[in-house]
Amino acid sequence: MPKKIRELKVMLRQAGWQLIAGGKGSHSKWQHDAVQRTIILAGNDGDDAKQYQEKDVMRAAREAQTK
């Protein structure tokens, strides 16, 4: 069963990522001080996350923990 977008946002917050301005519509933009890239999540909180979104968030959380 896929995770919800809200669950991915919680995972990012717990890993130290911060929501920043700039996302349009249902897109949200995330940044971490120690990681050189930005994560963009598309979808409303209640939507099912796509598999690539889950993988991207997992990878981003691991990157943040290693830095």
C-alpha positions, 0 to 999 in steps of 0.5 A: 500500500503506498504512503500518503503525501502527508507521511512523506512530509513527516519523514522529511521533517523528521530528517531535518528538511524544511519547507521553503517558499516557491512551490506552486499549487499542490507542489511543496519545496523542501531544503536541508542545510547540509544537502546540496539539492532540493526535494519537490513533492507534488500532490495534496496531503491525502493523495497516494505517493508515487513510487518514485516520490517514496524512493526520493524521500527515502534517499533524501532522508539517508543523505541528511542523516549521513551529513 
